[in-house]
Amino acid sequence: MYPSHDWSLNVDPVWPGSYSLLGIVLPVFAAAIVIGLTVWTYSGVQPLRSWRVRLVLALRLAALACALLMAVRPAITVSDELQSATTLLLLVDNSESMSLQDEFDNQSRWSYLRRLLEESKGTLEELTQKYRINIVTYRFAEELAEDAGVARPDGKRTDFGQALRGILERHGHDRNLRGLVVLSDGADNGTRYPALAEAAPFRTLPCPIYPFGFGKPVTAEKQRDIAVTAINPVPAPVPVKGKLTVKGTIDAEGFENASVNVRLFLDDKEVHSQKATLPKARGNEIAIETDAPAVPGEVKVTVKVDPLPGEISIANNEMTTYTTVTKEGISVLLIDRPRFPEPQRIIDALVEDPRIRVYVAWLQSDKPQAGDLFDFGKQHYDAIILGDIKASQLAATGSDTMLKIRDLVAKGGTGLLMMGGYQTFANSDWQRTPIADVLPVELSTPGQSEQEWRLQPTAAGLAHYIMRQEDQPDANRAFWEKLPRLTGWTQLGAPKVQATVLAVSDGTDRPMLVSQPFGQGRSLAFAGDTTWLWEKYGQPDSSAGVDAHARFWKQIVFWLAKRDQAEGAVWVKPDSRRVASGGKLGFTVGLRGKGGVDAAKATFDVKVVGPKNVTTQVPTSPESGGERGTFWKTDVPGEYQIKVTGSGTDTEGKPIEHTEASARFIVYQDDAELLHRAADYDFLQKLANAGGGKFMKAEELPKFLRDLPSRPLPQAKPKGELWPDWRTPATTPFQAAFLLAFVGFLSAEWICRRWWGWV
């Protein structure tokens, strides 16, 4: 840092000179006219003695000068401050697309870039030595790195988002930045961070972004090609026999509006084929739906587009990834009449868990319906919830519907729950139906009450999986006593021989929640249908009530589906199943105890096995939602597998020993850089707008660097001291002196003319 004395002249003209762009121009123009008229007035007075004319003219001009000075109010700005060295950041694109030869004289974009920098070498040295502007150069492709005179561009991906984030991490605290100069063709194909979102902080830093565009914004050669550029199976993982949607992105350079045949393969077996129209050159999105396999495990997913005549390459017409099919998925069928809000709140509570899929059937009448509404022949249900409907409404969906449900429970292990309502239990026509056989209570006592009541666990209920809101019995009992009271209940009949009463109405022995085994399955009878009132507990300060409501219904479903008996299981979820060569893969691992609850004190051993059985140990660290790890050694394309071994303690304090899980992913040689040959000036313009700078063409770079010292700093400059400062009372003597001088000059001029007989 060094001291600098800066002197500059400022003016503060009075209105109308102070308006808009008039500034000093209006007073100077007016002064010129007055001076011209004054001189012209005396220019014809020849007989008079010349010195008298000059004296009178001088006095009149002096008075005019005083008037002009008072109108313009000139002041000198004196700045005596410590000036800091500033920094100009240079970001150079060294990805493969910069090797394309579409610049003047058939030179490559990279060669032209290096030539411009070489021509500007003297300017850059002058900026450093004379103007104390430090030049810091970076290069980027997949990653950000310090520039070390790279001989050729060989990066496999232009990741603007990653580069901008890296620069912000390194220079985000520097308050003396001149700007960020980006030298690129704009072919952004980064996938980790959105580039425009990463550019926005540079506007407020402030460090404006100045992109300079290289290459031609039109494709140099006629390119006709179909390419699958992205594939994403959802949900991931997908439950056994669940609905699997494979989303893909297809580019159609030169084949805009073409119709193509898209095929989906699971483990190399074709499972679906459909026609698709590709209206755009880039970014056409498709979605293919199919059923997940019936066997849990990892599945290879491939999307193929049948080639069209004239394609320059068919190697990129397909893309492969992996997804996991898990037996943890629970299929729930909810049958109810349209009403609000209980069934909707139950659905909301269940679907927030990715392991649960809810199928809803709304019954509005007891008129016979054609077809198999519930698709029992193809769709397996782990749990069925019957809401406020009559038996005749359910029978209208099929004469054997209730028989099928009873068999699903008795032989298939499906769980059944009937909720309270005006149409359920003994309140309508459920007696002597197959459903009555499954329920844990007799349908002998009708009745419906609108009184308030609280669900109170019995001793058996406090130890039961469904009623567990807290791990310790005393804390669990206290928690149930805090939940809001419910409104309305249905009279349940006497519990059957094998039934267990899990909860009663507070202060009574009236059964409200009753369970029993039935064949291979289980059944529940619940007298209430206003559990959504629990969601009010803790609001607005906490979500304790919402969490309790969701946990209650999820545990009901898990119990009906017999997942409360599931032993602990380790799991692994990669962030992606496809990684470009040289990229990184993040993943999350976790361990669930009995009943699907996260295990305590979990430890993990993680290994990644790559091509040729090269094994790498990968550490993990605790984060929200599980333990996180990152795998970096992706230089070799091929198939990789994450292998995880975990151990810990479940909620009952029992150890979970060495359970294992694995997940495969693909490392591919990324050719996205050369798929699109045209430079993307539109993206660079958006980047400049987001970063508060200006987009320019490559040939403007030398002039930009030469003009840089004259550009104002992005940061606000400190104000200097004005002398005199006409806005303060201290300048009153100056104003009085100018006024007296003005009057004096005019008076002297008038006296002279009077004395000499000119008046």
C-alpha positions in Angstrom: 0.0 0.0 0.0 1.2 3.5 -0.7 -0.1 7.1 -0.1 -1.5 9.0 -3.1 -2.5 12.7 -3.3 -5.3 13.1 -5.9 -6.3 16.6 -7.0 -9.3 17.2 -9.3 -11.6 20.1 -10.2 -15.3 19.7 -9.5 -18.2 22.0 -10.2 -21.7 22.3 -8.6 -23.7 24.6 -11.0 -27.0 26.0 -9.8 -30.3 25.2 -11.6 -30.9 24.8 -14.5 -27.2 23.9 -15.1 -27.5 21.2 -12.4 -30.2 19.4 -14.3 -29.5 16.2 -16.2 -26.5 16.4 -18.6 -26.4 20.2 -18.8 -23.8 20.4 -16.2 -21.1 23.0 -16.9 -22.1 23.2 -20.6 -25.0 25.6 -20.1 -23.2 28.2 -18.0 -20.1 28.1 -20.3 -22.4 28.5 -23.4 -24.2 31.4 -21.8 -20.9 33.1 -20.8 -19.6 32.8 -24.3 -22.6 34.5 -25.7 -22.5 37.4 -23.1 -18.7 37.8 -23.6 -19.2 38.0 -27.4 -21.9 40.6 -27.1 -19.9 42.6 -24.7 -16.8 42.7 -26.9 -18.9 43.4 -30.0 -20.6 46.4 -28.2 -17.2 48.1 -27.8 -15.6 47.0 -31.0 -17.0 49.9 -33.0 -16.0 52.7 -30.6 -13.0 54.0 -32.6 -12.8 57.7 -31.6 -12.5 56.9 -27.9 -9.1 56.4 -26.4 -8.2 52.7 -26.6 -7.0 52.3 -23.0 -10.4 53.6 -21.7 -12.3 51.1 -23.9 -10.0 48.3 -22.7 -10.4 49.3 -19.0 -14.3 49.5 -19.2 -14.3 46.2 -21.1 -12.0 44.6 -18.5 -14.2 45.8 -15.6 -17.4 44.5 -17.3 -15.7 41.1 -18.1 -14.5 40.9 -14.5 -18.0 41.4 -13.2 -19.2 38.7 -15.6 -16.5 36.3 -14.4 -17.7 36.8 -10.8 -21.3 36.0 -11.8 -20.2 32.9 -13.6 -18.1 31.6 -10.7 -21.0 32.1 -8.3 -23.2 30.1 -10.7 -20.8 27.3 -11.4 -19.4 27.1 -7.8 -16.1 25.5 -8.6 -14.2 23.5 -5.9 -11.0 21.4 -5.7 -11.3 17.8 -4.6 -8.3 16.8 -2.5 -8.0 13.1 -1.9 -5.2 11.8 0.4 -5.8 8.1 0.9 -4.0 4.8 1.0 -4.4 3.0 -2.3 -4.4 -0.8 -2.3 -3.3 -3.1 -5.1 -6.2 -4.6 -7.0 -6.6 -8.1 -8.5 -7.9 -9.1 -12.0 -8.9 -12.7 -12.3 -8.4 -14.5 -15.6 -10.4 -17.7 -16.2 -9.2 -19.7 -19.2 -11.2 -22.5 -20.8 -9.0 -25.5 -21.6 -11.7 -28.0 -22.5 -11.6 -30.1 -25.7 -14.1 -27.8 -27.5 -11.5 -25.1 -27.5 -9.5 -27.2 -30.0 -12.1 -26.8 -32.7 -10.7 -24.9 -35.7 -13.3 -22.3 -36.6 -11.4 -19.0 -35.9 -9.9 -16.7 -38.6 -7.4 -18.4 -40.9 -8.6 -21.9 -39.8 -6.8 -21.5 -36.4 -8.3 -23.2 -33.3 -10.1 -21.3 -30.6 -7.3 -22.3 -28.2 -4.6 -21.0 -30.6 -6.4 -17.7 -31.0 -6.8 -17.3 -27.3 -3.1 -17.9 -26.7 -2.2 -15.5 -29.5 -4.4 -12.7 -27.9 -2.8 -13.3 -24.5 0.7 -13.2 -26.1 -0.2 -9.9 -27.9 -1.5 -8.5 -24.6 1.6 -9.6 -22.7 3.0 -6.0 -22.6 -0.3 -4.6 -21.5 -0.6 -7.2 -18.7 2.9 -6.3 -17.5 2.1 -2.6 -17.5 -1.1 -3.3 -15.5 1.0 -5.1 -12.9 3.9 -2.7 -12.7 2.4 0.7 -13.3 -1.1 0.3 -12.0 -0.6 -2.3 -9.3 -3.2 -4.7 -10.8 -2.3 -8.2 -9.9 -3.2 -10.7 -12.6 -4.3 -14.2 -11.3 -4.9 -16.8 -14.0 -6.8 -20.0 -13.7 -7.8 -22.7 -16.2 -10.8 -24.9 -16.0 -12.6 -27.8 -17.5 -13.9 -30.5 -15.2 -12.0 -28.8 -12.3 -10.5 -25.5 -11.5 -6.7 -25.3 -11.4 -4.0 -22.6 -11.5 -2.8 -21.9 -15.0 0.6 -23.4 -15.7 0.9 -22.7 -19.4 -1.1 -25.7 -20.6 0.0 -26.8 -24.1 -3.3 -28.0 -25.4 -7.0 -28.1 -24.3 -7.9 -31.7 -23.3 -10.6 -31.2 -20.6 -13.6 -33.6 -21.1 -16.2 -31.2 -19.7 -16.7 -27.4 -19.4 -18.0 -27.0 -15.9 -18.7 -23.3 -15.4 -20.6 -23.9 -12.1 -17.7 -25.8 -10.5 -15.1 -23.2 -11.7 -17.1 -20.2 -10.4 -17.7 -21.9 -7.1 -14.0 -22.6 -6.8 -13.0 -19.0 -7.6 -15.5 -17.7 -5.0 -14.1 -20.0 -2.4 -10.6 -18.7 -3.0 -11.3 -15.0 -3.6 -14.7 -14.4 -2.0 -13.2 -12.4 0.9 -11.1 -10.1 -1.4 -12.5 -6.6 -1.5 -10.1 -5.3 -4.1 -11.2 -7.3 -7.2 -11.2 -5.6 -10.6 -13.3 -8.3 -12.2 -13.3 -11.8 -13.6 -12.4 -12.2 -17.2 -13.7 -15.5 -18.7 -12.1 -16.7 -22.0 -14.3 -19.4 -23.4 -16.6 -20.6 -26.1 -19.5 -20.9 -23.7 -20.1 -24.7 -24.2 -21.2 -25.2 -20.6 -22.0 -28.9 -19.8 -21.3 -29.0 -16.1 -23.6 -31.1 -14.0 -22.7 -30.3 -10.4 -23.7 -26.7 -9.9 -25.9 -24.4 -12.0 -23.6 -21.9 -13.6 -25.9 -18.8 -13.5 -26.7 -19.3 -9.9 -23.0 -19.5 -9.1 -22.4 -16.3 -11.0 -24.9 -14.2 -9.0 -22.7 -13.7 -5.9 -20.0 -12.0 -8.1 -22.5 -9.1 -8.7 -22.7 -8.3 -5.0 -19.0 -9.1 -4.2 -18.5 -6.9 -6.3 -16.5 -8.6 -9.0 -18.2 -8.2 -12.4 -17.9 -11.1 -14.8 -16.6 -10.2 -18.3 -16.9 -13.2 -20.7 -15.1 -13.1 -24.0 -16.5 -15.4 -26.7 -14.3 -17.6 -28.8 -15.5 -19.6 -31.8 -18.4 -19.3 -34.1 -22.0 -19.4 -32.7 -23.0 -21.6 -35.6 -22.0 -25.2 -36.3 -19.0 -25.2 -38.6 -20.1 -28.5 -40.3 -23.5 -29.9 -41.0 -24.0 -32.2 -38.0 -26.9 -34.8 -38.1 -26.9 -37.0 -35.0 -29.2 -38.5 -32.4 -27.6 -38.7 -29.0 -29.0 -39.9 -25.6 -27.4 -37.4 -23.2 -29.1 -38.2 -19.9 -30.9 -41.1 -18.2 -32.6 -41.1 -14.8 -34.7 -43.9 -13.3 -37.2 -42.7 -10.6 -37.9 -43.5 -7.9 -34.5 -44.7 -6.8 -34.6 -47.1 -5.2 -37.8 -48.6 -6.6 -39.9 -51.1 -4.7 -40.5 -54.6 -6.0 -43.2 -54.6 -8.7 -43.5 -50.8 -8.3 -43.9 -48.3 -11.0 -40.5 -47.4 -12.5 -40.3 -44.3 -14.7 -37.1 -43.9 -16.8 -36.6 -40.3 -17.8 -34.2 -39.5 -20.6 -32.8 -36.5 -22.6 -32.2 -36.9 -26.3 -30.4 -34.4 -28.6 -31.4 -34.4 -32.3 -28.9 -32.2 -34.1 -30.1 -32.0 -37.8 -33.1 -34.2 -37.0 -35.4 -31.6 -35.5 -39.1 -32.8 -35.4 -38.1 -36.3 -36.3 -40.1 -39.3 -35.0 -37.9 -42.0 -33.4 -38.4 -45.4 -31.7 -37.2 -45.4 -28.1 -36.7 -48.8 -26.4 -36.1 -49.6 -22.7 -34.1 -52.5 -21.5 -33.8 -54.0 -18.0 -30.8 -56.2 -17.5 -30.4 -56.3 -21.3 -34.0 -57.5 -21.8 -36.4 -55.2 -23.7 -39.4 -54.4 -21.6 -41.0 -51.4 -23.5 -40.9 -49.6 -26.8 -42.6 -46.3 -27.7 -42.5 -43.6 -30.4 -41.3 -40.1 -29.6 -41.1 -36.9 -31.5 -37.9 -34.8 -31.0 -38.9 -31.1 -31.7 -35.7 -29.5 -30.6 -32.0 -29.9 -31.5 -31.1 -30.2 -27.9 -32.8 -31.2 -24.7 -35.7 -33.3 -25.8 -37.2 -35.0 -22.7 -38.9 -38.4 -22.7 -40.4 -40.6 -20.0 -40.9 -44.4 -20.2 -43.0 -46.2 -17.6 -42.7 -49.9 -16.7 -43.0 -52.3 -13.7 -40.0 -52.9 -11.6 -38.8 -56.5 -11.5 -40.3 -58.9 -8.9 -36.9 -59.8 -7.5 -35.0 -57.3 -5.3 -31.5 -56.3 -6.3 -29.7 -54.1 -8.7 -31.0 -53.7 -12.2 -29.2 -52.5 -15.3 -31.3 -49.8 -17.1 -30.6 -49.0 -20.8 -32.4 -46.5 -23.1 -31.8 -47.0 -26.8 -32.9 -44.9 -29.8 -33.1 -46.7 -33.1 -30.8 -45.0 -35.5 -32.0 -42.8 -38.4 -30.5 -42.7 -41.9 -27.7 -40.1 -42.2 -26.5 -40.1 -38.5 -22.8 -39.3 -38.2 -22.5 -41.8 -35.3 -24.8 -44.4 -33.7 -22.5 -45.1 -30.8 -24.2 -42.4 -28.7 -27.8 -43.6 -29.4 -27.9 -45.5 -26.1 -27.1 -44.9 -22.5 -26.9 -47.2 -19.5 -27.2 -46.8 -15.7 -28.2 -48.8 -12.7 -31.0 -48.7 -10.2 -31.9 -50.7 -7.1 -35.1 -52.7 -6.7 -35.8 -53.2 -3.0 -38.1 -55.4 -1.0 -38.5 -52.7 1.6 -41.2 -51.0 -0.5 -44.7 -51.2 1.0 -47.8 -51.1 -1.2 -50.8 -49.6 0.6 -54.4 -49.7 -0.8 -56.7 -47.0 0.8 -60.4 -47.4 0.0 -62.7 -44.6 1.2 -65.4 -42.3 0.1 -64.5 -38.7 -0.9 -64.3 -36.8 2.4 -62.0 -34.4 4.1 -59.6 -34.2 5.8 -58.7 -37.6 7.5 -57.9 -39.8 4.4 -55.9 -37.0 2.8 -53.9 -36.4 5.9 -53.2 -40.2 6.1 -52.0 -40.2 2.5 -49.8 -37.2 3.1 -48.2 -38.9 6.2 -47.5 -42.1 4.3 -46.2 -40.8 1.0 -43.5 -38.7 2.6 -41.6 -42.0 3.2 -40.1 -43.1 -0.1 -40.5 -46.8 1.0 -44.3 -46.5 1.0 -46.5 -46.3 -2.2 -50.2 -45.5 -1.7 -52.9 -46.5 -4.1 -56.2 -44.7 -3.5 -59.7 -45.8 -4.5 -62.6 -43.4 -3.9 -66.0 -45.2 -3.8 -69.1 -42.9 -4.3 -71.9 -45.4 -4.9 -72.9 -49.1 -4.6 -73.6 -49.4 -8.2 -71.8 -52.3 -9.9 -68.5 -51.3 -11.6 -67.0 -52.9 -14.6 -63.4 -54.3 -14.5 -61.0 -55.1 -11.7 -60.8 -51.7 -9.9 -58.0 -52.9 -7.5 -56.1 -55.0 -10.1 -55.6 -57.8 -7.5 -54.4 -60.2 -10.2 -51.3 -58.0 -11.0 -50.8 -55.7 -8.1 -49.7 -57.0 -4.7 -50.8 -55.0 -1.6 -48.9 -55.2 1.7 -51.6 -53.3 3.6 -55.3 -52.4 2.9 -57.0 -49.6 4.8 -60.8 -49.5 4.7 -62.3 -46.0 5.4 -65.9 -44.9 5.9 -67.6 -47.1 3.3 -70.4 -49.7 3.3 -69.9 -53.3 2.4 -72.2 -52.9 -0.5 -70.0 -50.3 -2.0 -67.0 -52.6 -1.8 -69.0 -55.5 -3.2 -70.0 -53.3 -6.2 -66.4 -53.3 -7.4 -66.6 -57.1 -7.8 -68.7 -59.9 -6.4 -65.6 -61.6 -5.0 -63.7 -58.5 -3.9 -64.2 -59.2 -0.2 -63.3 -62.9 -0.6 -60.1 -61.8 -2.4 -59.2 -59.4 0.5 -59.8 -62.2 3.1 -57.6 -64.6 1.1 -54.9 -61.9 0.7 -54.8 -61.6 4.5 -55.1 -65.2 5.4 -52.8 -66.7 2.7 -50.8 -63.8 1.3 -49.8 -62.1 4.5 -51.5 -58.7 3.7 -52.6 -56.6 6.6 -56.1 -55.1 6.9 -57.3 -52.1 8.9 -60.9 -50.8 9.3 -61.3 -47.3 10.5 -64.2 -45.8 12.5 -67.1 -44.1 10.6 -70.8 -43.9 10.0 -70.6 -46.8 7.6 -68.1 -49.1 9.2 -68.1 -52.0 11.7 -71.7 -52.6 13.0 -73.0 -49.3 11.7 -74.0 -50.7 8.3 -73.9 -54.0 6.4 -70.5 -55.5 7.3 -71.9 -58.4 9.4 -71.7 -61.9 7.9 -69.2 -60.7 5.2 -65.7 -62.2 4.6 -64.3 -58.9 6.0 -66.1 -59.5 9.3 -64.1 -62.8 9.6 -60.8 -60.9 9.4 -61.6 -58.1 11.8 -60.4 -58.5 15.5 -63.8 -57.4 17.0 -67.3 -58.7 16.8 -69.7 -56.6 14.7 -72.5 -56.8 17.2 -72.8 -53.3 18.7 -73.7 -50.4 16.4 -73.2 -46.8 17.6 -71.5 -43.5 16.7 -70.5 -40.8 19.2 -69.3 -37.3 18.6 -67.8 -36.9 22.0 -64.1 -35.9 22.5 -61.7 -38.6 23.7 -58.0 -39.3 24.0 -56.3 -42.4 22.7 -54.7 -44.0 25.8 -52.3 -46.9 25.3 -52.9 -50.1 27.4 -50.0 -51.9 29.1 -49.8 -54.1 26.0 -50.0 -51.1 23.8 -47.1 -49.3 25.5 -44.9 -52.2 24.5 -46.3 -52.5 21.0 -44.6 -51.3 17.9 -47.6 -49.3 16.7 -47.9 -47.2 19.8 -44.2 -46.4 20.2 -43.7 -42.6 20.1 -40.9 -42.7 22.7 -38.4 -45.5 23.4 -39.0 -45.5 27.2 -42.4 -46.7 28.5 -42.8 -43.8 30.9 -41.9 -41.2 28.3 -44.2 -42.9 25.8 -47.2 -42.8 28.2 -46.5 -39.1 28.9 -46.3 -38.3 25.2 -49.7 -39.8 24.5 -51.2 -37.7 27.3 -50.0 -34.6 25.6 -51.6 -35.2 22.3 -54.9 -33.3 21.5 -58.2 -35.1 22.1 -60.0 -36.6 19.1 -63.5 -35.9 18.0 -66.0 -38.7 17.4 -65.6 -42.5 17.7 -67.3 -45.6 16.5 -68.5 -48.3 18.9 -66.4 -51.4 18.5 -67.8 -54.8 19.5 -66.2 -57.2 21.9 -62.6 -58.2 21.0 -62.2 -61.7 19.6 -60.3 -64.5 21.4 -56.9 -63.9 19.8 -57.2 -60.1 19.8 -55.1 -57.6 21.8 -56.5 -54.2 22.9 -53.7 -51.7 22.3 -55.5 -48.6 23.3 -58.7 -47.5 25.0 -60.6 -44.2 25.5 -59.1 -42.2 28.4 -60.8 -42.9 31.8 -62.6 -45.9 30.4 -62.0 -49.5 29.3 -63.7 -48.9 25.9 -61.5 -50.5 23.2 -60.4 -48.1 20.6 -57.5 -49.9 18.9 -57.5 -53.7 18.6 -55.2 -56.1 16.8 -55.1 -59.8 16.0 -53.3 -62.2 13.7 -55.3 -63.8 10.9 -53.8 -66.6 9.0 -50.5 -65.4 7.5 -51.6 -61.7 7.9 -52.7 -59.3 10.5 -55.7 -57.0 11.2 -56.6 -53.9 13.1 -59.8 -52.2 14.2 -59.5 -48.5 15.0 -62.5 -46.6 16.3 -61.3 -43.1 15.4 -61.2 -41.1 12.2 -59.9 -37.7 13.3 -56.2 -38.3 14.0 -55.4 -35.2 11.9 -56.2 -33.2 15.0 -52.9 -34.4 16.5 -51.1 -32.3 13.9 -52.0 -29.2 15.9 -49.8 -30.3 18.8 -46.8 -28.0 19.2 -47.8 -25.6 16.4 -46.6 -23.1 15.5 -43.4 -23.5 17.5 -42.7 -27.1 16.5 -43.9 -29.9 14.2 -44.2 -32.4 17.1 -47.8 -33.1 16.3 -47.3 -33.5 12.6 -44.4 -35.9 13.3 -46.4 -37.9 15.8 -49.3 -38.3 13.4 -47.0 -39.4 10.6 -45.2 -41.8 12.8 -48.4 -43.4 14.1 -49.7 -44.1 10.6 -46.4 -45.3 9.2 -46.0 -47.7 12.1 -49.5 -49.0 11.5 -48.6 -49.7 7.9 -45.2 -51.2 8.8 -46.9 -53.5 11.4 -49.7 -54.6 9.0 -47.0 -55.4 6.4 -44.9 -57.3 9.0 -42.0 -54.9 8.5 -41.7 -54.4 12.3 -40.0 -57.8 12.4 -37.5 -56.9 9.8 -33.9 -57.2 11.0 -31.4 -54.4 10.7 -30.1 -53.6 7.2 -27.3 -51.4 5.9 -28.1 -49.3 2.8 -26.1 -47.3 0.4 -27.4 -44.6 -2.0 -25.0 -43.1 -4.7 -25.7 -39.5 -5.8 -25.6 -40.8 -9.3 -25.1 -44.1 -11.2 -23.1 -42.4 -14.0 -19.9 -40.4 -13.5 -17.8 -38.9 -16.2 -14.2 -40.1 -16.2 -12.2 -37.9 -13.9 -15.2 -36.8 -11.9 -16.2 -37.6 -8.4 -19.1 -39.6 -6.9 -20.7 -38.7 -3.5 -22.8 -41.4 -1.7 -24.7 -41.8 1.5 -24.7 -44.9 3.7 -26.9 -45.8 6.7 -28.1 -48.6 9.0 -31.7 -49.3 10.0 -32.6 -51.3 13.0 -35.5 -53.5 13.7 -38.8 -52.0 12.3 -37.0 -49.6 10.0 -35.7 -47.2 12.6 -32.3 -45.7 12.2 -29.7 -47.5 14.3 -27.6 -45.9 16.9 -23.8 -45.9 17.1 -23.5 -47.1 13.5 -20.1 -47.8 12.0 -19.3 -48.5 8.4 -16.5 -50.0 6.3 -16.7 -48.8 2.7 -14.8 -50.1 -0.3 -15.1 -49.3 -4.0 -14.1 -52.0 -6.4 -13.2 -50.8 -9.9 -12.1 -52.4 -13.2 -9.5 -55.2 -12.8 -10.7 -55.5 -9.2 -8.8 -52.4 -8.1 -10.1 -51.8 -4.5 -10.1 -48.4 -2.8 -11.0 -47.8 0.8 -13.3 -44.8 1.2 -13.8 -43.0 4.5 -17.2 -41.6 5.6 -18.3 -38.9 8.0 -21.6 -38.2 9.8 -24.0 -35.8 8.2 -27.7 -35.3 8.3 -29.6 -38.3 6.9 -26.7 -40.7 7.1 -22.9 -41.0 6.6 -21.4 -39.3 3.6 -18.4 -40.4 1.5 -16.8 -39.3 -1.8 -15.0 -41.4 -4.3 -12.5 -39.6 -6.5 -10.5 -42.3 -8.4 -12.6 -42.4 -11.6 -9.8 -42.0 -14.2 -10.5 -45.5 -15.7 -13.8 -45.9 -17.5 -15.8 -49.0 -16.6 -18.1 -50.6 -14.0 -17.5 -49.9 -10.3 -19.2 -51.2 -7.2 -19.5 -49.7 -3.7 -19.5 -52.3 -1.0 -20.6 -51.4 2.5 -20.4 -53.3 5.8 -22.2 -51.8 8.8 -22.8 -52.5 12.4 -24.6 -50.7 15.3 -27.3 -50.9 17.9 -31.1 -50.9 17.3 -33.7 -49.0 19.4 -34.0 -52.0 21.8 -30.3 -52.0 22.5 -29.6 -55.1 20.6 -26.5 -55.2 18.4 -26.8 -55.2 14.6 -23.9 -57.2 13.3 -22.0 -56.8 10.0 -24.9 -56.4 7.5 -23.8 -55.7 3.9 -25.1 -53.7 0.9 -23.6 -52.8 -2.5 -24.4 -50.5 -5.4 -22.9 -50.4 -8.9 -22.2 -47.3 -11.0 -20.6 -46.6 -14.4 -17.6 -44.3 -15.1 -17.8 -43.3 -18.8 -15.5 -41.5 -21.1 -17.2 -38.1 -21.5 -17.6 -36.9 -25.1 -20.1 -34.1 -24.4 -17.5 -31.5 -25.3 -17.4 -32.4 -28.9 -21.1 -33.2 -29.4 -22.0 -29.5 -29.8 -19.5 -27.7 -31.9 -21.1 -24.2 -32.0 -20.0 -21.6 -29.5 -22.7 -20.5 -27.1 -22.6 -16.7 -27.0 -26.2 -16.7 -25.6 -25.0 -18.5 -22.5 -22.0 -16.1 -22.1 -24.4 -13.1 -22.3 -26.5 -14.6 -19.6 -23.4 -15.3 -17.5 -22.4 -11.6 -17.8 -25.9 -10.4 -16.9 -25.9 -12.7 -13.8 -22.4 -11.6 -12.8 -23.0 -7.9 -13.3 -20.5 -7.5 -16.2 -20.6 -7.3 -20.0 -20.2 -9.9 -22.7 -17.7 -9.1 -25.5 -16.2 -10.9 -28.5 -12.7 -12.3 -28.3 -11.1 -9.6 -30.5 -12.2 -6.9 -28.0 -9.9 -8.4 -25.3 -6.7 -6.3 -26.0 -8.7 -3.0 -26.0 -10.5 -4.1 -22.8 -7.1 -4.7 -21.0 -5.7 -1.4 -22.3 -8.7 0.6 -21.0 -8.8 -1.2 -17.7 -6.9 1.4 -15.7 -9.4 4.1 -16.7 -12.4 2.0 -15.7 -13.8 2.8 -12.3 -13.4 0.2 -9.6 -16.5 -1.8 -8.9 -16.2 -0.9 -5.3 -17.5 2.5 -4.1 -14.7 5.1 -4.1 -14.1 7.2 -0.9 -15.1 10.8 -1.2 -12.4 13.4 -1.2 -12.5 16.8 0.6 -13.9 19.8 -1.3 -12.3 23.2 -1.1 -14.3 25.3 -0.8 -17.4 23.3 0.0 -20.2 25.5 -1.1 -22.8 23.3 0.7 -21.6 24.4 4.1 -22.1 27.7 6.0 -18.3 28.0 6.2 -18.3 29.2 2.6 -20.5 32.3 3.3 -17.5 34.7 3.4 -16.5 33.4 -0.1 -20.0 34.0 -1.5 -20.1 37.5 0.1 -16.6 38.3 -1.4 -17.8 37.2 -4.9 -20.9 39.4 -4.5 -18.9 42.4 -3.4 -16.4 42.0 -6.2 -19.3 41.7 -8.7 -20.9 44.9 -7.4 -17.5 46.7 -7.2 -16.6 45.8 -10.8 -20.0 47.0 -12.1 -19.8 50.2 -10.0 -16.3 51.0 -11.2 -17.3 50.4 -14.8 -20.3 52.8 -14.4 -18.3 55.5 -12.7 -15.7 55.4 -15.5 -18.3 55.7 -18.2 -20.0 58.6 -16.2 -16.7 60.4 -15.6 -15.8 60.2 -19.2 -19.2 61.4 -20.4 -20.2 58.2 -22.0 -23.5 58.1 -20.1 
